Amino acid sequence: MKVGIAGGGISGLACAHYLRKAGHQAIVFDPSPGGLIGTTEVHGCLLETGPESWLASKPWAETLIREIGLGDEIIGSNDSLRKTYVLRHGNFETLPEGLQLVVPTKLIPVLKTRLFSWGMKFRMGAEVFRSPKALPDRSVSEFITDHFGREAVDYLAEPLLAGVYGGSPDFLSAPSVLPKFVEHEQRYGSVVVGALREKKAATGKPVFYTMRRGMGTFVGRLAEAAETLPYRVNAIDYNGVWELSAGGETHVFDSVVLACGANRAADLLKPVEPDAGDLLASIPHNSSSIWTLGYRREDVAHPLDAFGFLIPKPERQAIMACTWVATKWPGRVPDNIAVLRCFSSDLNTTQDAVRDDLRRLLGITAEPVFAQLNQWPEAMPQYTVGHTPRIAELEARSAEIPGLYLAGNAYHGVGIPDCVRSGKRAADAITRSLL
């Protein structure tokens, strides 16, 4: 089987790995394999251009990394220092321990926190008395407001999800983004009761994993092993075989995997299957930018004693979240430098605007030693209300087209492990098609 893969991000590279492992030939088309993931070194600091880590609880990335011989490079976050601040009324308040996203599983930290009003604390306590119910697909905002009130949306759900999806909980689908909590609602009524009943014993694993020498080593190893061509796929056609137009030539394959983002895949698929192309095009995408600023440690008075901070929308100016790299990750930053990784959903966010926020929030007035900007336009798919049936219909239509497969972050999860799983699922489906 000869397979053409449009897109060399983590999904496409993972797909190529598993295809090659199954004995197929896979060719990846991408001018710059690796996608959003990459690592640079500036002033002795390891800086990520995109995602810096993955959730340790999801096994697919770790499994692949060990398969390609990089298992010894996996390191965990500094969980002994794990703490996150949330800005409220201009002050940093600590996110209470025991929260599963927005669901409290420990009473005392919730009672003590100044992040929540007493009204919200009462709502959290009373929530345990809800009766089971099954409701239609609704937004995350509607779901959280129903259980805990609008304050929980503004000061928990919105800032926590903004960093993952880059979108508003007013539009994100609760069953797609919070499937476990929706299951709790249907089974127990109370998501608090559900979370407590299914609370697992501590495993001793860190919350996050990353690569010792940067995430770029992961995609770099996959790209080195893959057969790649440095071109974007401009068009596809099916005439009993798949024809991919790229680099001024037509390349022929038995199967094709579109792993280039749903928005790009929509343009490629519409001439072949207009309805499936329209479904892909109906998945909205948001943008992201990351300003990574390095300062002399002596110029930053704040102890930087947490993983970082979140800025809820009611208090947000330029930065929506910031990671304090040296606190979160061992061995990334020299002791004499402080590295702040600042996130925004606005591609036009300027360094001056970010520095104004850091001056306001942390009192940093010094010039940075370095500044790195990474912009990712239209790179974050939005799992809006109706996402699950939309994807089911898309997959049903694409399954009717012989040799067509989809992979990426727009379908069943946006994290790195989800993308690896998506690429593996496409590879496995191709192998099954030969049985």
C-alpha positions as CSV (number, residue, x, y, z in Angstrom):
1,M,0.0,0.0,0.0
2,K,1.3,3.4,-1.0
3,V,-0.1,6.3,1.1
4,G,0.2,10.0,0.6
5,I,-0.1,12.1,3.7
6,A,-1.0,15.8,3.3
7,G,0.4,17.6,6.4
8,G,3.5,16.8,8.5
9,G,2.4,18.0,11.9
10,I,2.3,15.5,14.7
11,S,-0.8,13.8,13.4
12,G,0.7,13.2,9.9
13,L,4.1,12.1,11.3
14,A,2.5,9.7,13.7
15,C,0.4,8.3,10.9
16,A,3.5,7.8,8.8
17,H,5.2,6.0,11.6
18,Y,2.4,3.5,12.2
19,L,2.0,3.0,8.4
20,R,5.6,2.2,8.0
21,K,5.5,-0.1,11.1
22,A,2.7,-2.0,9.3
23,G,4.7,-2.4,6.2
24,H,3.2,0.3,4.0
25,Q,5.0,3.1,2.1
26,A,4.0,6.5,3.4
27,I,5.1,9.9,1.9
28,V,4.5,13.0,3.9
29,F,4.0,16.3,2.1
30,D,5.0,19.3,4.1
31,P,7.4,22.2,3.5
32,S,8.3,22.2,7.2
33,P,7.5,18.9,9.0
34,G,6.7,19.3,12.7
35,G,3.8,21.7,12.5
36,L,3.3,23.9,15.6
37,I,5.8,21.8,17.6
38,G,9.4,23.0,17.7
39,T,12.2,24.0,20.0
40,T,14.8,26.8,19.9
41,E,17.7,27.8,22.1
42,V,18.2,31.4,23.1
43,H,20.7,32.6,25.8
44,G,21.0,29.1,27.1
45,C,17.2,28.7,27.4
46,L,15.2,26.0,25.7
47,L,12.1,27.6,24.2
48,E,9.1,25.9,22.6
49,T,7.5,27.4,19.5
50,G,4.2,25.8,20.2
51,P,2.9,23.1,22.7
52,E,5.3,22.6,25.5
53,S,3.9,19.4,27.0
54,W,1.1,16.8,27.1
55,L,-1.1,15.4,29.7
56,A,0.6,12.4,31.3
57,S,-2.8,10.7,31.8
58,K,-3.3,10.2,28.1
59,P,-0.9,7.4,27.0
60,W,-0.7,7.7,23.2
61,A,2.2,10.2,23.0
62,E,4.3,8.5,25.6
63,T,3.8,5.1,23.9
64,L,4.9,6.5,20.5
65,I,7.9,8.3,22.1
66,R,9.1,5.1,23.7
67,E,8.6,3.2,20.4
68,I,10.9,5.6,18.6
69,G,13.6,5.3,21.2
70,L,13.2,8.5,23.1
71,G,11.7,7.2,26.3
72,D,14.7,8.3,28.4
73,E,14.1,11.8,27.2
74,I,10.6,12.1,28.8
75,I,10.5,14.3,32.0
76,G,7.7,15.4,34.2
77,S,6.6,18.8,35.4
78,N,7.9,20.1,38.8
79,D,4.7,19.1,40.5
80,S,6.1,19.8,44.0
81,L,5.8,23.5,42.9
82,R,2.5,23.0,41.0
83,K,0.3,26.0,41.7
84,T,-1.6,28.3,39.4
85,Y,-2.7,31.9,40.0
86,V,-5.9,33.4,38.7
87,L,-6.4,37.2,38.6
88,R,-9.4,38.5,40.4
89,H,-10.1,42.1,41.2
90,G,-6.5,42.9,40.2
91,N,-5.0,40.4,42.7
92,F,-3.5,36.9,42.1
93,E,-5.5,34.2,43.9
94,T,-4.4,30.6,44.0
95,L,-6.5,28.1,42.1
96,P,-7.8,25.8,44.9
97,E,-6.4,22.3,45.2
98,G,-8.6,19.4,44.1
99,L,-10.3,21.0,41.2
100,Q,-11.0,18.8,38.2
101,L,-11.2,21.6,35.7
102,V,-14.2,23.4,37.3
103,V,-15.4,20.7,39.6
104,P,-14.3,20.8,43.2
105,T,-13.3,17.5,44.9
106,K,-11.9,19.0,48.1
107,L,-14.0,21.1,50.5
108,I,-11.5,23.0,52.6
109,P,-9.5,24.6,49.7
110,V,-12.8,25.8,48.1
111,L,-14.0,27.3,51.4
112,K,-10.7,29.1,52.0
113,T,-10.1,30.5,48.6
114,R,-10.7,34.2,47.8
115,L,-11.1,33.4,44.1
116,F,-14.8,32.5,44.6
117,S,-17.5,34.5,46.1
118,W,-19.6,32.9,48.9
119,G,-22.5,32.7,46.5
120,M,-20.4,30.5,44.2
121,K,-19.2,28.4,47.1
122,F,-22.8,27.8,48.1
123,R,-23.7,26.8,44.6
124,M,-20.8,24.3,44.5
125,G,-22.1,22.8,47.8
126,A,-25.7,22.7,46.8
127,E,-24.8,21.1,43.4
128,V,-24.5,17.6,45.0
129,F,-28.3,17.5,45.4
130,R,-29.1,17.6,41.7
131,S,-31.1,14.7,40.1
132,P,-29.8,12.9,37.0
133,K,-30.9,14.3,33.6
134,A,-30.0,14.0,29.9
135,L,-30.0,17.3,28.1
136,P,-29.4,18.2,24.4
137,D,-26.0,19.4,23.3
138,R,-25.4,22.8,24.8
139,S,-22.5,25.2,25.3
140,V,-19.9,24.9,28.1
141,S,-21.2,28.2,29.5
142,E,-24.7,26.9,29.7
143,F,-23.6,23.6,31.3
144,I,-21.3,25.3,33.9
145,T,-23.8,28.1,34.7
146,D,-26.5,25.5,35.2
147,H,-24.3,23.6,37.8
148,F,-22.3,26.4,39.4
149,G,-23.4,29.8,38.2
150,R,-22.0,32.3,35.7
151,E,-19.1,33.2,38.0
152,A,-17.7,29.7,37.5
153,V,-17.7,30.4,33.8
154,D,-15.9,33.7,34.0
155,Y,-13.3,32.8,36.6
156,L,-12.7,29.0,35.9
157,A,-14.1,27.6,32.7
158,E,-13.2,30.5,30.4
159,P,-9.6,31.1,31.5
160,L,-8.8,27.3,31.8
161,L,-10.3,26.4,28.4
162,A,-9.0,29.5,26.6
163,G,-5.4,28.1,26.8
164,V,-6.5,24.7,25.4
165,Y,-9.0,25.7,22.7
166,G,-8.4,29.4,22.3
167,G,-12.2,29.9,22.1
168,S,-15.1,31.0,24.2
169,P,-17.1,28.6,26.4
170,D,-20.2,30.4,25.1
171,F,-19.7,28.5,21.8
172,L,-17.8,25.3,22.8
173,S,-19.9,22.2,23.1
174,A,-20.1,20.7,26.6
175,P,-20.4,17.0,25.4
176,S,-17.4,17.5,23.1
177,V,-15.2,19.4,25.5
178,L,-16.4,18.1,28.9
179,P,-17.7,14.6,28.0
180,K,-16.9,13.0,31.4
181,F,-18.8,15.7,33.3
182,V,-21.8,15.4,30.9
183,E,-21.8,11.7,31.7
184,H,-21.8,12.5,35.4
185,E,-24.8,14.8,34.9
186,Q,-26.7,12.0,33.1
187,R,-25.8,9.3,35.7
188,Y,-25.7,11.2,39.0
189,G,-27.2,14.6,38.3
190,S,-24.3,16.2,40.2
191,V,-20.9,16.5,38.5
192,V,-19.3,16.9,41.9
193,V,-20.7,13.5,43.1
194,G,-19.6,11.9,39.8
195,A,-16.1,13.3,40.1
196,L,-15.8,12.1,43.7
197,R,-17.1,8.6,42.9
198,E,-14.7,8.2,40.1
199,K,-11.8,9.9,41.7
200,K,-8.7,7.7,41.2
201,A,-5.9,7.1,43.6
202,A,-2.8,9.2,43.0
203,T,-0.5,7.4,40.6
204,G,2.7,9.3,41.5
205,K,3.0,10.4,37.8
206,P,3.3,14.1,37.1
207,V,0.4,16.0,35.6
208,F,2.4,17.0,32.5
209,Y,5.2,15.4,30.4
210,T,7.7,17.0,28.1
211,M,11.0,16.2,26.4
212,R,14.2,16.9,28.2
213,R,15.8,18.6,25.2
214,G,12.5,20.1,24.0
215,M,9.4,19.0,22.1
216,G,11.3,19.5,18.8
217,T,13.3,16.3,19.5
218,F,10.0,14.3,19.3
219,V,8.8,15.6,16.0
220,G,12.4,15.8,14.7
221,R,12.9,12.0,15.3
222,L,9.6,11.2,13.5
223,A,10.5,13.5,10.6
224,E,13.9,12.0,10.2
225,A,12.4,8.5,10.0
226,A,9.6,9.6,7.6
227,E,9.8,9.8,3.8
228,T,9.0,13.4,3.2
229,L,8.6,15.8,0.3
230,P,9.0,19.6,1.0
231,Y,5.8,20.7,-0.7
232,R,2.2,21.6,0.2
233,V,-0.5,19.5,-1.4
234,N,-2.4,22.0,-3.7
235,A,-5.1,19.7,-4.9
236,I,-6.3,16.1,-4.8
237,D,-8.4,14.0,-7.2
238,Y,-9.7,10.4,-7.2
239,N,-10.0,8.3,-10.3
240,G,-9.6,4.8,-9.0
241,V,-6.3,6.0,-7.5
242,W,-5.5,9.1,-5.6
243,E,-3.7,11.9,-7.4
244,L,-2.0,14.6,-5.3
245,S,-0.8,17.8,-6.9
246,A,2.3,19.1,-5.1
247,G,5.6,20.7,-6.1
248,G,4.4,21.1,-9.7
249,E,3.9,17.3,-10.1
250,T,1.2,14.8,-9.8
251,H,1.8,12.0,-7.3
252,V,-0.2,8.8,-7.4
253,F,-1.3,6.8,-4.3
254,D,-3.6,4.0,-3.2
255,S,-4.8,6.0,-0.2
256,V,-4.6,9.5,1.1
257,V,-4.6,10.9,4.6
258,L,-5.6,14.6,5.1
259,A,-3.7,15.6,8.2
260,C,-3.3,19.3,7.2
261,G,-5.9,20.9,9.5
262,A,-9.7,20.7,8.9
263,N,-9.7,24.2,7.3
264,R,-7.0,23.3,4.7
265,A,-8.5,19.8,4.2
266,A,-11.9,21.4,3.4
267,D,-10.4,23.2,0.4
268,L,-8.7,20.0,-0.9
269,L,-11.8,17.8,-0.4
270,K,-14.6,20.0,-1.8
271,P,-13.8,19.2,-5.5
272,V,-13.9,15.4,-4.6
273,E,-16.8,15.3,-2.1
274,P,-18.5,18.7,-1.7
275,D,-20.7,17.8,1.3
276,A,-17.7,16.4,3.2
277,G,-15.7,19.5,2.3
278,D,-18.5,21.7,3.6
279,L,-18.6,19.8,6.9
280,L,-14.9,20.3,7.3
281,A,-15.3,24.0,6.4
282,S,-18.0,24.4,9.1
283,I,-15.4,23.7,11.8
284,P,-14.3,27.2,13.0
285,H,-10.7,27.9,13.8
286,N,-9.1,30.5,16.1
287,S,-5.6,31.8,16.1
288,S,-2.9,32.0,18.8
289,S,0.3,33.9,19.4
290,I,3.0,33.3,22.0
291,W,5.4,36.0,23.2
292,T,8.3,34.4,25.1
293,L,10.3,37.0,27.1
294,G,13.5,36.4,28.9
295,Y,14.6,38.8,31.7
296,R,17.5,39.0,34.1
297,R,16.3,37.2,37.2
298,E,17.3,40.1,39.3
299,D,15.0,42.4,37.3
300,V,11.9,40.3,38.3
301,A,11.0,40.9,41.9
302,H,8.1,38.4,42.0
303,P,9.2,35.0,43.4
304,L,7.6,33.2,40.4
305,D,6.5,30.5,42.8
306,A,3.9,28.8,40.6
307,F,3.5,27.3,37.1
308,G,2.1,30.6,36.0
309,F,-1.1,32.6,35.9
310,L,-4.5,32.8,34.1
311,I,-6.3,36.1,33.3
312,P,-10.1,35.7,33.1
313,K,-11.8,37.6,30.3
314,P,-13.3,40.3,32.7
315,E,-9.8,41.3,33.8
316,R,-7.9,40.6,30.5
317,Q,-6.0,43.1,28.4
318,A,-3.3,41.5,26.3
319,I,-2.2,38.3,28.0
320,M,-4.7,35.5,28.7
321,A,-2.2,33.1,30.3
322,C,1.5,33.0,31.2
323,T,3.8,30.1,32.1
324,W,6.8,30.6,34.3
325,V,9.1,28.2,32.5
326,A,11.8,27.7,35.1
327,T,9.3,26.9,37.8
328,K,7.3,24.4,35.7
329,W,10.2,22.6,34.0
330,P,13.6,21.5,35.3
331,G,16.7,22.2,33.4
332,R,15.2,24.6,30.8
333,V,16.4,28.0,32.1
334,P,19.7,29.2,33.7
335,D,19.4,30.5,37.3
336,N,20.2,34.0,36.2
337,I,17.3,34.3,33.7
338,A,13.5,34.3,34.2
339,V,11.5,33.2,31.1
340,L,7.8,34.1,30.8
341,R,5.7,32.5,28.1
342,C,2.8,34.8,27.4
343,F,-0.3,33.6,25.4
344,S,-2.8,35.6,23.4
345,S,-5.6,34.6,21.0
346,D,-4.9,37.9,19.1
347,L,-2.3,37.6,16.4
348,N,-1.8,41.4,16.5
349,T,-0.8,41.5,20.2
350,T,2.4,43.5,20.3
351,Q,5.4,43.1,22.6
352,D,4.7,46.5,24.1
353,A,1.2,45.3,25.0
354,V,2.5,42.2,26.6
355,R,5.2,44.1,28.5
356,D,2.5,46.6,29.7
357,D,0.7,43.6,31.2
358,L,3.8,42.3,32.9
359,R,4.5,45.7,34.3
360,R,0.9,45.9,35.7
361,L,0.8,42.4,37.0
362,L,4.4,41.6,38.1
363,G,6.0,45.0,38.3
364,I,8.6,44.2,35.6
365,T,9.9,47.5,34.2
366,A,13.3,46.3,32.8
367,E,14.1,45.6,29.1
368,P,13.9,41.9,28.3
369,V,17.1,40.1,27.4
370,F,15.3,38.5,24.5
371,A,11.9,38.2,23.0
372,Q,10.5,35.5,20.7
373,L,7.2,35.7,18.9
374,N,5.4,32.6,17.5
375,Q,2.2,33.1,15.6
376,W,-0.2,30.3,14.6
377,P,-3.1,31.7,12.5
378,E,-6.3,29.7,12.3
379,A,-4.6,26.7,14.0
380,M,-7.0,26.0,16.8
381,P,-10.2,24.2,15.8
382,Q,-13.3,25.0,17.8
383,Y,-15.5,22.2,19.1
384,T,-18.7,24.2,18.9
385,V,-22.2,23.1,19.8
386,G,-23.1,20.3,17.4
387,H,-19.5,19.1,17.0
388,T,-20.2,15.4,17.8
389,P,-22.9,14.8,15.2
390,R,-21.0,17.0,12.7
391,I,-18.0,14.8,13.0
392,A,-20.1,11.6,12.9
393,E,-21.6,12.8,9.6
394,L,-18.2,13.8,8.3
395,E,-16.7,10.5,9.1
396,A,-19.7,8.6,7.6
397,R,-19.4,10.6,4.3
398,S,-15.6,10.2,4.1
399,A,-15.9,6.5,4.7
400,E,-17.8,6.2,1.5
401,I,-14.8,7.5,-0.5
402,P,-12.4,4.7,-1.0
403,G,-8.9,5.3,0.4
404,L,-9.7,8.6,2.1
405,Y,-8.8,9.2,5.7
406,L,-8.7,12.2,8.1
407,A,-6.4,12.8,10.9
408,G,-5.7,15.8,13.1
409,N,-6.8,17.9,16.1
410,A,-10.2,18.9,14.7
411,Y,-12.1,15.7,15.4
412,H,-11.6,13.9,18.7
413,G,-9.2,15.9,20.8
414,V,-6.8,18.8,20.4
415,G,-3.9,17.7,22.6
416,I,-0.7,16.0,21.4
417,P,-1.8,12.5,22.6
418,D,-5.1,13.0,20.8
419,C,-3.3,13.9,17.6
420,V,-1.0,10.9,17.9
421,R,-4.1,8.7,18.5
422,S,-5.8,10.3,15.4
423,G,-2.8,9.5,13.2
424,K,-2.7,5.9,14.5
425,R,-6.4,5.4,13.9
426,A,-6.0,6.5,10.3
427,A,-3.0,4.1,9.9
428,D,-4.9,1.2,11.5
429,A,-7.9,1.9,9.3
430,I,-5.8,1.7,6.2
431,T,-4.3,-1.6,7.3
432,R,-7.7,-3.0,8.1
433,S,-9.0,-2.1,4.6
434,L,-6.6,-4.7,3.2
435,L,-7.9,-7.5,5.3
